[in-house]
Amino acid sequence: MPYNLSTINERIKLDAVEFVAECDVSYQKKIDVAANHICANIQRSPIVLLSGPSGSGKTTTSIKIEEELTRRGIGCHSIALDNYYKTIGDRTPKTPEGEIDLESPECQDLELLNRHFDLLSHGEAIEIPKYDFANQRRSEEPSKLLKLGKDEIAVFEGIHALNDIITTVHPEAFKLYISARSNVLNDGEVVFKGTWMRLVRRVVRDSLFRGAHPGYTMELWANVRRGEKNFISPFKDKANLKLDSSLPYEVSVMKTRAPELILTVPSGAERFEEIRSIVPAFDRFLPIDESLVAKNSLIREFIGGGIYDS
């Protein structure tokens, strides 16, 4: 469902603290619904597959699901599919520009992942691999050993979690898709796209925590979007449940950081006109200070200062 710009600004004027808190409570209710479905499926499979495009908040969502299930007495383990990347070599897929295509499912060892699902489902232990992104190779030592006990589940989160290579082999696993999907409207006009929300999240996060200039993030964005269309979106309808991770207040929070970062993107960047068109859109939103955002909010995954920061 789209959000209404005038409603957002009115709520900020009236009581920004209450508005932010209500939005976070609303998202927690979505987590509760997901937990209900997972609990109902636990007898069929201890595996949960969580997929979504870049900037969706998969990491925080998986942690929140783990918290809720733990509260209900169900042991939960979150595993990032990034652990299953293969060592880069001659057969690694490339983009049309000739660069390594980390968005392709062929970069991940999905066959090993399927074997691990079988082992976990039969109560056996697995050694979760560990990937060294700096050297683009799988480490010799595993990241950890995992064996599921009674009433325990494993949540595997990553962009390819709903790929047919996995879901056709393990249709019994509970499948969850997450993305920031809601546009912001004003008198029927789209003033801020859900896709922009994900891009802004990534620009801010990459700048704060990965030392990446917004221009570099934009260089990657074209291939990220291409990967979404080819390898993620075609499988989203496989999901048993879809969650919209956008929050009505987030544009107002991002307004304090994002515009100045976006303005540093050089004019020769791919999709330059699109990224620059976002800047004036921020002017239509009243600002919200970051200090009003709860430490356990999903938005903290992108602006920092949260309790889930690694």
Backbone as a ProteinNet text record, in pm:
[ID]
protein_1_A
[PRIMARY]
MPYNLSTINERIKLDAVEFVAECDVSYQKKIDVAANHICANIQRSPIVLLSGPSGSGKTTTSIKIEEELTRRGIGCHSIALDNYYKTIGDRTPKTPEGEIDLESPECQDLELLNRHFDLLSHGEAIEIPKYDFANQRRSEEPSKLLKLGKDEIAVFEGIHALNDIITTVHPEAFKLYISARSNVLNDGEVVFKGTWMRLVRRVVRDSLFRGAHPGYTMELWANVRRGEKNFISPFKDKANLKLDSSLPYEVSVMKTRAPELILTVPSGAERFEEIRSIVPAFDRFLPIDESLVAKNSLIREFIGGGIYDS
[TERTIARY]
84	0	87.8	56.6	137.6	112.7	209.7	197.2	156.1	97.8	52	144.7	198.9	295.3	236.4	114.7	55.3	32.2	-5.7	-25.3	106.1	213	345.8	385.3	373.9	414.9	325.6	196.2	105.2	140.2	172.5	208.5	339.9	432.6	559.4	535.7	451.6	419.2	350.4	257.9	178.1	261.8	333.8	415.7	507.4	628.3	721.9	760.5	774.7	814	709.2	583.4	474.7	465.1	482.7	474.6	580.6	703.8	813	785.5	742.5	715.4	603.6	497.9	386	430.1	515.3	564.7	647	731	813	726.3	623.3	530.8	460	423.8	357.3	448.3	577.2	667.8	685.8	688	700	580.6	464.3	346.7	365.3	435.4	465.9	560.2	654.2	745.3	666.4	570.7	487.2	409.5	356.3	283	376.2	497.4	595.1	626.7	644.4	673.6	558.9	435.8	320.1	325.3	354.5	360.9	475.5	589.2	705.2	675.1	611.7	574.5	479.3	387.5	291.1	357	474	541.8	654.5	682.7	801.6	798.9	679.6	672.1	705.7	686.8	720.6	868.3	925.9	1066.1	1124.1	1251.2	1317.4	1389.9	1369.8	1440.9	1349.3	1400.2	1331.5	1422.2	1366	1440.1	1391.4	1481.2	1444.6	1520.8	1447.2	1508.8	1456.9	1527.7	1486.4	1601.2	1572.2	1677.4	1762.9	1867.7	1960	1886.8	1920.9	1861	1724.7	1687.5	1555.1	1549.1	1664.6	1664.5	1655.4	1711.1	1703.8	1773.5	1888.9	1966.8	1890.5	1839.7	1765.3	1637.8	1570.3	1446.9	1472.6	1580	1610.3	1642.1	1710.5	1741.2	1613.2	1523.5	1397.7	1311.6	1312.9	1240	1300.9	1432.6	1501.1	1461.9	1457.2	1417.9	1276.5	1184.8	1044.9	1027.3	1094.7	1084.5	1146.9	1256.9	1320.3	1225.7	1155.3	1058.3	949.1	920.7	817.3	873.2	1001.2	1061.8	1116	1132.3	1186.2	1328.5	1424.4	1562.1	1577	1649.3	1659.2	1803.2	1848	1984.1	1976.7	2037.7	2038.4	2170	2160.6	2278.8	2270.5	2374.9	2379.6	2426.8	2356	2397.4	2529.9	2574.2	2706.3	2816.3	2792	2890.7	2914.2	2819.1	2824.8	2879.2	2941.2	3005.7	3120.7	3141.6	3252.5	3378.4	3493.3	3619	3616.1	3655.3	3655	3758.3	3714.9	3804	3765.7	3822.5	3798.9	3652.4	3581.9	3443.4	3342.8	3392.2	3302.7	3228.9	3096	3020.9	3061.9	3051.7	3088.8	2966.9	2971.4	2868.6	2893.6	2796.8	2820.8	2941.7	2977.8	3094	3224.9	3215	3334.8	3379.8	3300.5	3334.1	3275.8	3333.5	3279.6	3136.5	3046.2	2903.9	2861.6	2881.2	2845.4	2694.3	2617.4	2471.7	2419	2503.3	2459.7	2454.9	2350.6	2344.7	2456.5	2517.6	2627.2	2751.1	2754.4	2866.8	2855.4	2738.7	2717.8	2705.2	2748.7	2748.2	2611.4	2514	2377.3	2361.4	2447	2443.4	2483.2	2587.8	2629.3	2518.7	2454.9	2346.3	2232.2	2196.8	2091.6	2128.8	2254.8	2298.9	2289.3	2324.5	2317.6	2173.7	2079.9	1938.8	1894.9	1937.1	1903.4	1958.4	2084.1	2147.7	2077.8	2050.8	1983.8	1844.5	1773.8	1638.6	1636.6	1749.1	1758.9	1834.9	1850.5	1912	2062.2	2125.4	2269.9	2338.7	2468.1	2544.7	2602.2	2619.7	2684.5	2794.5	2892	2995.2	2964.3	2917.9	2884	3013.6	3027.3	3152.3	3169	3288.3	3319.4	3385.7	3339.9	3394.1	3478.7	3594.4	3687.4	3667.3	3586.4	3553.9	3673.9	3763.2	3880.7	3965.9	3977.9	4058.1	3973	3841.4	3746	3763.8	3773.9	3788.9	3726.3	3688.5	3634.2	3748	3726.8	3827.9	3835.5	3952	3969.8	3892.6	3883	3811.2	3664.9	3571.7	3429.3	3399.9	3288	3249.7	3196.2	3121.7	3072.3	3010.3	2992.7	2924.4	2780.9	2687.1	2546.2	2474.3	2402.2	2314.4	2186.6	2074.3	1947	1891.5	1849	1782.6	1632.1	1560.4	1414.1	1362.9	1262.8	1204.6	1309.4	1398.8	1494.7	1484.4	1507.4	1503	1626.8	1651.5	1760.8	1702.7	1731.5	1687.6	1805.7	1793.9	1897.8	1852.6	1927.5	1886.9	1989.9	1937.6	2023.2	1942.5	2003	1928.1	1878.9	1945.6	1907.5	1833.7	1783.9	1722.5	1598.5	1531.4	1410.5	1434.1	1560.7	1591.6	1538	1492.6	1437.1	1534.1	1663.8	1764.2	1747.3	1696.6	1674.9	1530.7	1435.9	1296.4	1234.8	1282.5	1227.5	1276.3	1394.4	1448.4	1390.2	1360.5	1308.5	1179.4	1073.3	947.1	884.3	925.9	867.9	920.1	1032.4	1088.1	993.8	989.6	906	980.2	911.1	975.6	919.6	1011.3	975.4	1046.9	972.4	1030.1	1009.7	1117.4	1110.1	1164.5	1096.2	1144.1	1074.3	1141.5	1078.1	994.6	865.6	780.4	686.5	665.1	562.6	616.3	542.8	572.6	508	554.9	489.7	418.3	289	207.5	166	138.8	78.6	-23.8	-151.4	-260	-247.3	-214	-204	-71.3	14.1	145.6	249.9	333.3	442.3	552.7	579.9	685.1	810.3	797.5	914.2	886.5	970.4	950.1	1008.8	948.1	1002.7	1143.6	1170	1304.7	1404.6	1362.6	1450.4	1485.9	1389.6	1416.8	1531.3	1528.6	1635.3	1769.3	1766.8	1890.5	1947.5	1862	1907.1	1964.5	1897.8	1949.6	2091.2	2109.9	2240.5	2346.9	2312	2407.9	2455.6	2360.5	2395.5	2476.8	2432.7	2504.1	2644.8	2657.5	2788.8	2885.7	2835.1	2920.2	2964.4	2870.7	2899.7	2985.7	2956.6	3016.1	3109.5	3108	3192.3	3294.3	3296.6	3392.5	3375.5	3255	3230.5	3171.3	3230.8	3177.8	3045	2948.9	2820	2834.7	2938.3	2961.8	2991.6	3066.6	3097.9	2972.1	2890.2	2764.6	2677.5	2675.1	2595.1	2653.7	2785.7	2846.9	2797.3	2779.8	2733.5	2583.5	2510	2364	2301.2	2357.3	2299.7	2302.7	2414.6	2422.1	2337.8	2327.7	2240.3	2096.7	2050.9	1914.9	1895.5	1996.3	1989.7	1980	2058.7	2053.6	1918	1857.6	1724.8	1622.9	1627.1	1529.1	1549	1675.5	1705.1	1698.7	1740.6	1764.5	1684.5	1614.7	1543	1392.6	1354.6	1211.3	1137	1198.7	1124.7	1082	1143.7	1114.4	1035.3	1001.5	937.3	799.6	732.3	599.8	607	728.5	745.9	725.2	730.8	725.1	590.1	593.5	470.3	417.1	508.2	469.3	561.8	504	582	568.5	680.9	681.8	730.2	661.2	706.1	787.8	916.7	1004.2	1017.1	945.4	952	880.3	929.8	869	828.7	708.1	661.2	751.8	826.7	907.7	1049.9	1089.9	1232.4	1287.1	1208.5	1258.9	1292.7	1210.4	1234	1360.3	1392.2	1516.1	1636.1	1624.9	1734.2	1764.4	1669	1686.2	1805	1841.5	1952	2088.7	2093.9	2221.6	2226.1	2120.4	2124.9	2146.7	2075.9	2091	2234.8	2308.1	2445.8	2533.9	2504.4	2580.2	2547.4	2419.5	2376.9	2437.4	2450.3	2503.6	2650.7	2718.6	2859	2875.5	2766.2	2773.8	2812	2918.9	2963.5	2864.7	2865.4	2766.8	2776.8	2891.1	2905.9	2855.3	2805.8	2762.2	2639.5	2632.5	2515.1	2392.8	2281.5	2155.6	2169.4	2256	2280.6	2153	2073.3	1951.6	1854.3	1847.2	1757	1799.5	1927.1	1974.4	1961.3	1990.2	1978	1832.9	1740.8	1599.5	1545.4	1619.3	1575.3	1594	1696.6	1731.1	1615.5	1553.5	1441.1	1321.7	1308.7	1196.7	1207.7	1330	1348.2	1292.3	1293	1246.3	1098.7	1025.5	881.2	847.9	950.5	930.9	986	911.3	964.7	1070.6	1175.4	1282.9	1248	1312.4	1304.8	1447.5	1480.2	1614.7	1639.6	1759.9	1794.8	1781.2	1798.1	1792.8	1656.2	1552.5	1417.9	1394.6	1488	1473.4	1520.1	1436.1	1469.1	1593.7	1667	1791.1	1766.6	1644.3	1615.1	1534.9	1528	1454.6	1528.7	1454.1	1514	1602.5	1565.9	1642.1	1782.6	1802.8	1936.6	2036.6	1987.9	2077.1	2153.3	2094.2	2151.4	2212.8	2166.3	2221.2	2311	2313.1	2399.6	2338.5	2412.9	2368.3	2265.2	2249.2	2148.9	2205.4	2118	2161	2205.9	2178.1	2215.7	2345.5	2407.6	2529.5	2637.9	2702.5	2809	2941.7
-119.2	0	124.6	224.3	346.9	431.5	517.8	613	748.5	831.3	963.3	1069.9	1154	1255.7	1351.7	1400	1496.8	1433.8	1306	1236.5	1224.4	1190.2	1179.5	1312.3	1420.2	1551.3	1598.4	1567	1604.4	1530.4	1401.7	1324.2	1372.8	1414.4	1467.1	1597.6	1684.5	1810.7	1785.2	1689.7	1663.4	1601.6	1494.6	1426.2	1326.6	1372.2	1288.2	1163.1	1177	1062.5	952.6	990.8	893.5	831.2	912.6	864	757.3	785.5	690.4	560.7	573.9	455.6	370.8	433.4	359.2	282.5	344.1	277.1	153.8	166.2	52.2	-59.7	-22.2	-122.4	-194.2	-119.8	-179.5	-282	-251.4	-348	-471	-449.1	-562.4	-655.9	-601	-685.4	-775.1	-723.5	-805.6	-919.5	-889.6	-993.3	-1100.5	-1057.3	-1151.9	-1243.7	-1186.8	-1267.4	-1370.7	-1326.8	-1419.7	-1532	-1497.2	-1598.6	-1698.3	-1650.2	-1739.9	-1844.5	-1798.6	-1889.5	-1989.2	-1940.6	-2028.4	-2136.8	-2097.2	-2194.7	-2300.4	-2257.1	-2351	-2449.3	-2411.7	-2495.7	-2579.6	-2562.9	-2624.1	-2776.8	-2836.6	-2981.3	-3033.9	-2948.7	-2987.3	-2968.3	-2858.3	-2829.7	-2733.5	-2754.8	-2661.8	-2549.6	-2542.6	-2446.7	-2330.7	-2208.3	-2087.4	-2018.7	-1984.3	-1917.5	-1773.4	-1677.6	-1536.3	-1467	-1417.5	-1353.2	-1210.8	-1133	-997	-923.3	-816.8	-742.2	-659.2	-601.9	-520.1	-403.8	-377.5	-265.7	-295.9	-423.2	-459.6	-469.3	-481.8	-501.3	-647.7	-735	-879.5	-916.1	-854.4	-890.1	-859.8	-737.3	-699.8	-781.7	-805.3	-882.2	-1024	-1086.1	-1222.4	-1224.8	-1120.5	-1112.7	-1093.7	-1008.7	-984.9	-1111.8	-1186.3	-1313	-1407.9	-1410.9	-1495.3	-1456	-1327.3	-1279.4	-1324.3	-1308.5	-1342.7	-1492.3	-1572.7	-1717	-1762.4	-1701.4	-1733.8	-1702.3	-1589.1	-1551.5	-1657.2	-1726.5	-1830.6	-1969.1	-1973.1	-2099.7	-2183.2	-2122	-2192.7	-2143.3	-2235.7	-2198.4	-2160.8	-2054.1	-2003.4	-1963.2	-2000.4	-1968.9	-1896.4	-1778.8	-1701.3	-1723.5	-1759.3	-1785.6	-1705.1	-1628.2	-1549.8	-1636.6	-1629.7	-1706.4	-1656.8	-1538.7	-1490.6	-1588.5	-1669	-1770.1	-1873.3	-1886.5	-1993.5	-1947.7	-1829.5	-1788.2	-1882.7	-1905.6	-1988.2	-1902.4	-1966.2	-1898.1	-1849	-1723	-1665.7	-1736.7	-1772.8	-1840.8	-1812.8	-1890.9	-1868.3	-1887.8	-1974.5	-2002.6	-1910.6	-1817.2	-1723	-1638.6	-1626.5	-1548.3	-1401.8	-1341.2	-1201	-1119.8	-991.6	-899.4	-871.3	-809.5	-772.3	-680.3	-610.9	-521.3	-593.9	-726.1	-803.5	-810.8	-754.4	-758.7	-885.3	-924.7	-1038.6	-1008	-1098.2	-1075	-1142.7	-1072.6	-1128.7	-1136.8	-1081.3	-1089.2	-1221.6	-1294.7	-1420.3	-1533.6	-1618.3	-1733.4	-1834	-1828.1	-1919.9	-1891.6	-1775.8	-1742.7	-1812.6	-1866.8	-1931.6	-2082.9	-2153.1	-2300.2	-2349.7	-2340.9	-2378	-2529.4	-2604.5	-2750.2	-2789	-2725.6	-2750.5	-2708	-2596.5	-2546.9	-2648.7	-2706.2	-2808.2	-2929.9	-2971.4	-3084.3	-3051.4	-2926.8	-2885.2	-2883.8	-2844.7	-2847.6	-2990.7	-3084	-3224.7	-3272.7	-3238.7	-3282.6	-3223	-3094.6	-3029	-3088	-3114.9	-3168.9	-3308.2	-3378.5	-3512.9	-3513.9	-3395.6	-3387.1	-3403.1	-3388.7	-3403.2	-3266.8	-3266.3	-3142.4	-3100.1	-2970.7	-2917.6	-2820.3	-2804.9	-2703.4	-2590.2	-2478.1	-2363.5	-2300.5	-2285	-2228.3	-2082	-2032.3	-1892.1	-1833.3	-1716	-1655.8	-1533.5	-1527.1	-1415.1	-1321.1	-1218.8	-1128.9	-1045.2	-1015.8	-936.1	-1006.7	-1139.8	-1218.4	-1298.4	-1283	-1345.8	-1497.1	-1558	-1701.5	-1756.7	-1884.5	-1951.3	-1986.1	-1956.4	-1986.4	-2137	-2181.8	-2325.2	-2368	-2278.9	-2309.7	-2268.3	-2350.4	-2312	-2198	-2130.4	-2021.6	-2075.1	-2187.5	-2250.7	-2385.5	-2463.6	-2593.3	-2573.7	-2633	-2617.5	-2751.6	-2781	-2896.6	-2853	-2877	-2833.5	-2935.3	-2884.9	-2969.9	-2967.2	-3028.4	-3028.8	-2885.5	-2851	-2716.4	-2608.6	-2636.8	-2536.9	-2522.5	-2400.4	-2376.4	-2298.5	-2298.4	-2221	-2128.5	-1998.7	-1899.8	-1866.6	-1902.1	-1871	-1748.6	-1639.5	-1516.6	-1477.5	-1437	-1395.3	-1371.4	-1305.2	-1263.7	-1382.4	-1498.2	-1612.8	-1721.4	-1688.8	-1791.6	-1854.5	-1785.2	-1841.4	-1891.6	-1900.5	-1951.1	-2093.4	-2125.6	-2258.6	-2371.3	-2343.3	-2444.8	-2495.3	-2407.7	-2444.6	-2487.5	-2405.9	-2428.8	-2551.8	-2591.2	-2712.1	-2837.2	-2827.5	-2940.4	-2945	-2828.2	-2819.3	-2737	-2786.4	-2710.8	-2700.6	-2786.3	-2786.2	-2672.7	-2612.7	-2502.3	-2382	-2304.3	-2184.5	-2073.7	-2007.8	-1911.3	-1771.1	-1677.6	-1540.6	-1443.8	-1348.3	-1246.6	-1109.4	-1028.4	-897.2	-791.9	-678.7	-566.6	-438.5	-324.4	-194.9	-163.9	-180.1	-181.9	-62.1	13.9	118.4	251.4	308	443.1	544	668.9	779.4	864.1	888.6	961.5	1098.3	1188.6	1317.3	1350	1348	1369.8	1275	1150.5	1049.6	1046.3	1144.9	1151.1	1081	1000.1	934.5	1036.4	1065.1	1161.2	1093.2	967	890.9	743	679.6	539.6	445.4	327.8	226.5	186.5	181.4	149.3	254.2	381.4	488	466.9	417.5	393.9	295.1	189.2	90.1	147	227.7	288.6	384.2	465.8	560	484.3	378	296.3	249.4	202.7	148	257.4	371.7	482.6	524.8	540.6	583.6	476.3	351.5	242.5	224.6	224.7	203.8	314	436.6	548.9	539.6	504.7	502.2	383.7	265.5	143	68.7	104.9	32.7	123.1	249.8	344.1	364.4	344	352.3	487.9	553.2	679.5	653	744.6	725.1	698.6	756.8	730.8	584.2	522.3	380.2	295.3	332.9	260.7	265.8	380.4	392.8	311.1	297.1	212.3	68.3	24.3	-111.5	-126.2	-16.2	-23.3	-77.6	-41.2	-88	-240.1	-301.1	-446.6	-508	-438.7	-485.7	-494.5	-390.1	-388.9	-495.8	-514.2	-617.4	-755.7	-774.5	-901.2	-924.8	-818.5	-830.9	-880	-818	-852	-993.3	-1037.1	-1168.9	-1282.2	-1255	-1363.7	-1357.2	-1246	-1233.1	-1218.2	-1114.8	-1089.6	-1206.4	-1280.8	-1392.8	-1500.5	-1501.4	-1606.9	-1558.7	-1429.3	-1375.9	-1437	-1479.1	-1538.9	-1681.3	-1734.8	-1863.7	-1849.8	-1727	-1702.3	-1740.9	-1796.9	-1822	-1693.2	-1596.9	-1469.6	-1361	-1243.8	-1127.8	-1016.2	-951.5	-840.4	-714.1	-605.2	-473.6	-410.4	-387	-335.9	-184.3	-114.9	30.9	83.8	194.8	259.4	401.7	445.1	576.4	692.5	677.6	790.4	792.8	690	675.8	782	830.2	934.6	1059.8	1090.2	1207.5	1192.4	1069.8	1044.6	1050.9	986.9	985.4	1124.1	1213.3	1349.6	1419.4	1379.4	1445.7	1402.4	1292.9	1243	1228.4	1174	1127	1235.2	1349.9	1445.6	1488.9	1519.8	1566	1454.6	1329.3	1218.1	1201.1	1209.8	1192.5	1300.5	1420.7	1531.4	1514.4	1419.7	1394.3	1294.3	1235.1	1140.7	1217.8	1178.4	1251.9	1241.4	1339.4	1348.3	1234.4	1168.9	1060.4	926.9	923.3	797.1	742.3	608.5	545.4	575	598	635	767.6	857.1	985	1065.8	1074	1155.2	1100.3	966.3	905.4	939.4	922.4	945.9	1093.3	1183.2	1326.4	1370.5	1299.1	1335.3	1307.4	1227.7	1197.5	1317.4	1399	1508.4	1605.6	1661	1753.2	1688	1555.5	1485.8	1496.2	1496.9	1509.3	1640.6	1745	1876.4	1876.2	1777.9	1773	1706.6	1652.5	1583.3	1666.8	1674.3	1734.6	1641.6	1696.8	1611.8	1549.3	1435.7	1371.2	1344.5	1387.2	1366.3	1218	1171.5	1030.8	984.4	1076.5	1039	985.3	1012.5	965.3	821.4	768.2	631.8	531.6	435.5	335	256.2	211.5	137.7	3	-49	-178.6	-162.1	-40	-16.6	-76	-121.3	-172.9	-68.2	58.7	165.2	176.6	132	137.4	50.7	-47.1	-128.5	-41.2	72.2	157.4	287.1	336	461	437.2	313.6	281.3	319.7	289	323.4	228.2	112	16.5	-94.4	-169.7	-278.6	-400.7	-403.4	-518.4	-496.9	-380	-351.6	-453	-507.2	-604.5	-535.3
0	0	0	-84.1	-86.2	38.2	67.2	176.5	120.6	205.1	163.3	221	134.1	176.6	279.8	255.9	348	485.2	487.1	614.5	690.2	619.1	681.7	745	669.5	721.9	836.2	827.4	936.7	1064.6	1052.1	1170.3	1232.6	1147.7	1199	1275.6	1220.4	1288.2	1421.3	1421.3	1540	1651.1	1619.9	1720.9	1650.2	1619.1	1544.5	1623	1754.1	1837	1828.6	1844.2	1838.2	1699	1595.6	1458.2	1430.8	1469.1	1448.8	1524.6	1648	1730.5	1670.6	1621.3	1562.2	1437.7	1357.8	1236.2	1272.3	1374.9	1416.1	1475	1548.5	1601.9	1487.3	1385.2	1269.5	1202.1	1192.7	1132.1	1220.9	1351.2	1442.5	1427.9	1399.1	1377.7	1255.4	1154.3	1037.3	1075.5	1163.9	1213.1	1288	1367.4	1442.7	1348.4	1240.6	1142.4	1079.2	1044.4	986.2	1083.8	1211.7	1313.6	1326.5	1316.8	1323.7	1211.7	1091.5	976.8	991.6	1038.8	1055.5	1159	1268	1371.4	1316.5	1232	1174.7	1079.1	1025.7	926.1	986	1114.1	1172.5	1167.8	1168.9	1161.1	1021.5	921.4	783.8	755.5	809.2	779.3	883.2	921.2	1012.4	937.1	804.8	721.3	683	699	653.5	551.8	436.9	330.7	320.8	339.6	338.2	226.7	128.9	13.1	-2.7	-82.8	-113.3	-178.7	-252.4	-321	-226.2	-279.7	-199.9	-133.9	-8	63.6	121.4	129.2	179.9	332.1	396.3	541.4	580.8	495.8	522.5	653.2	677.9	796.3	924.7	936	1056.2	1069.5	958.3	962.6	1012	964.9	1010.2	1159.2	1207.3	1350.7	1431.4	1381.9	1452.7	1457.2	1347.5	1346.5	1448.5	1453.9	1551.9	1694.3	1722.1	1854.9	1890.3	1794.7	1821.3	1842	1761.1	1777.5	1909.2	1946.3	2075	2189.6	2177.7	2280.4	2294.6	2185.2	2185.8	2222.2	2256.4	2297.3	2184.2	2066.4	1950.9	1924.7	1927.2	1897.9	1751.8	1724.4	1587.6	1557.4	1439.1	1395.7	1261.3	1252.1	1127.9	1054.4	927.3	846.4	717.2	688.2	565.4	449.9	337.2	220	162.7	205.6	163.1	202.1	306.1	345.4	235.5	144.7	45.5	-89.6	-94	-218.7	-251.9	-379.4	-425.8	-442.5	-436	-465.6	-610.3	-631.3	-765.2	-853.5	-974.4	-1067.6	-1211.5	-1302.7	-1445.4	-1485.3	-1411.7	-1447.5	-1378.6	-1301.2	-1233.1	-1337.3	-1327	-1426.9	-1426.9	-1544.3	-1561.9	-1606.6	-1579.2	-1627	-1774.9	-1845.3	-1985.3	-2001.4	-1892.1	-1897.2	-1867.9	-1837.8	-1813.5	-1669.1	-1575.8	-1434.1	-1369.9	-1257	-1181.9	-1139.4	-1168.8	-1142.1	-1012.3	-901.1	-770.9	-749.7	-843.7	-833.9	-889.9	-960.9	-1024.2	-922.5	-928.2	-836.9	-862.1	-980	-1010.6	-926.1	-862.1	-773.8	-639.1	-609.2	-480.3	-497.1	-394.9	-398.7	-351.5	-440.5	-405	-391.5	-458.5	-442.2	-299.7	-248.4	-110.5	-14.5	-45.7	38.8	45.4	-68.9	-71.2	12.6	5.3	86.9	235	268.6	408.8	458.8	373.1	412.8	443	358.5	381.3	515.2	542.2	666	787.8	784	896.6	919.2	810.6	821.8	883.9	873.8	930.4	1063.2	1122.5	1254.3	1256.5	1140.4	1133.7	1134.2	1165	1176.9	1041.8	1025.6	905.2	946.7	860.4	877.9	781.2	834.8	750.7	701.3	569.8	517.6	555.6	534.8	562.5	439	397.9	276	308.3	247.1	263	144.9	163.9	53	9.9	103.1	68.3	-36.3	-23.1	-117.2	-215	-206.6	-297.3	-304.5	-185.7	-180.9	-53.1	-59.7	57.3	152.5	280.5	380.7	404.2	446.6	473.6	598.4	695.2	817.9	804.3	852.1	846.3	942.2	918.8	1008.4	1140.2	1132.8	1255.5	1224.6	1329.6	1320.3	1365.9	1293.7	1330	1325.3	1432.7	1439.5	1508.8	1444.3	1499.3	1597.6	1712.3	1809	1789.2	1879.9	1872.5	1887.5	1806.9	1808.4	1782.9	1689.3	1643.9	1492.8	1444.6	1300.8	1258.1	1128.1	1069.5	963.6	975.6	878	787.2	661.2	562.8	483.1	496.7	427.9	322.7	206.2	96.6	-28.7	-125.6	-244.2	-327.3	-316.6	-399.7	-322.1	-205.6	-119.9	-182.5	-274.7	-336	-478.1	-517.4	-650.3	-667.8	-789.1	-817.5	-784.1	-795.3	-764.6	-621.3	-534.3	-393.9	-370.1	-413.3	-374.9	-439.2	-558.5	-618.9	-547.8	-486.4	-411.3	-270.6	-216.6	-79.5	-75.1	-138.2	-139	-0.7	91.9	225.9	313.6	275.4	353.7	350.3	460.4	460.5	388.7	295.2	206.7	230.7	253.6	289.3	196.2	141.8	52.8	114.3	113.6	175.6	79.7	73.1	-7.5	37	14.9	38.7	-84.9	-73.6	-193	-206	-100.3	-103.8	-156	-252.2	-298.4	-204	-209.6	-139.1	-244.3	-222.4	-318.8	-264.7	-358.3	-323.9	-431.7	-396.1	-492.3	-612.1	-583.5	-688.6	-761.3	-736.8	-801.9	-714.9	-777.4	-703.8	-679.6	-553.1	-518.9	-468	-424.8	-382.4	-405.1	-487.3	-523.5	-418	-406	-316.5	-356.3	-486.4	-534.7	-489	-487.7	-439.6	-293	-215.5	-73.7	-57.4	-136.9	-126.4	-171.5	-277.9	-325.9	-221.7	-162	-59.2	60.1	101.4	211.1	179.9	56.7	19	10.6	-46.1	-56	82.2	174.6	311.1	381.4	375.1	441.6	386.3	252.8	192	230.1	239.1	276.8	422.4	510.9	653.8	694.7	640	693.8	599	471.3	376.6	308.3	348.5	291.8	142.5	93.4	-50.9	-87.3	-184.6	-234.8	-306.3	-294.6	-363.2	-512.6	-573.8	-715.8	-741.6	-650.2	-664.4	-644.1	-545.4	-523.1	-647.9	-713.3	-834.6	-949	-953	-1055.1	-1041.6	-917.2	-891.4	-909.9	-891.7	-886.1	-1013.3	-1129.3	-1255.2	-1260.7	-1219.5	-1221.2	-1110.5	-996.8	-888.8	-938.9	-1007	-1059.4	-1166.9	-1249.7	-1352.8	-1287	-1181.3	-1109	-1045	-992	-932	-1035.1	-1152.1	-1255.8	-1308.9	-1313	-1369.5	-1268.1	-1143.9	-1048.7	-919	-893.2	-765.8	-788.9	-862.2	-884.9	-948.7	-1042.3	-1103.4	-1004.2	-884.8	-788.3	-666.8	-663.6	-543.5	-517.6	-624.5	-605.9	-552.4	-536.9	-469.9	-319	-270.4	-126.4	-67.5	53.6	128.7	189.8	209.7	270.7	218.5	187.7	144.1	247.5	279.5	374.5	305.6	329.4	282.6	395	370.1	475.7	476.8	388.9	390.8	514.6	566.3	682.4	644	678.7	635	674.7	784.3	831.2	775.5	702	672.3	577.8	482.3	392.7	473.2	571.8	655.8	739.8	779.2	853	758.9	643.8	547.8	491.5	501.8	451	515.1	637	707.7	653.7	576.9	525.5	373.5	317.5	179.1	73.2	77.4	-33.6	-58.5	48.1	27.3	-29.3	6.5	-50.9	-198.6	-231.8	-370	-460.1	-408.4	-487.8	-522.2	-457.2	-490.2	-604.1	-650.9	-762.8	-888.9	-956.5	-1075.5	-1191.1	-1276.3	-1383.9	-1484.5	-1492.9	-1588.8	-1539.3	-1416.5	-1357.1	-1429.5	-1436.4	-1496.2	-1410.2	-1474.2	-1407.3	-1330.8	-1381.7	-1312.9	-1297	-1402.2	-1397.4	-1293.1	-1284.9	-1187.2	-1045.1	-1015.9	-879.5	-842	-935	-904.3	-887.6	-951.7	-939.7	-800.3	-722.9	-587.5	-495.3	-519.9	-429.1	-408.1	-512.5	-488.4	-421.4	-436.2	-371.6	-219.3	-166.6	-21.5	32.4	-51.1	-5.4	32.5	-11.4	14.8	148	213.4	341.1	456.5	565.2	686.7	744.8	806.9	859.7	994.2	1021	1151.9	1197.4	1317.1	1369.8	1395.1	1362.1	1379.9	1524.6	1618.1	1759.6	1799.8	1719.3	1751.2	1705.6	1629.6	1577.5	1682.1	1712.4	1813.7	1774.5	1875	1851.6	1784.3	1794.1	1730.3	1601.4	1548	1424.1	1305.2	1206.8	1084.5	1017.9	1026.8	961.6	1017.8	1142.2	1201.6	1125.5	1049.8	967.7	867.6	830.9	726.7	779.6	894.5	947.8	1069.4	1119.4	1233.8	1366.6	1473.3	1607	1664.2	1601.1	1646.3	1732.5	1791.6	1880	1801	1670.9	1589.5	1512.9	1530.4	1457.3	1493.7	1390.6	1416	1439.4
[MASK]
++++++++++++++++++++++++++++++++++++++++++++++++++++++++++++++++++++++++++++++++++++++++++++++++++++++++++++++++++++++++++++++++++++++++++++++++++++++++++++++++++++++++++++++++++++++++++++++++++++++++++++++++++++++++++++++++++++++++++++++++++++++++++++++++++++++++++++++++++++++++++++++++++++++++++++++++++++++

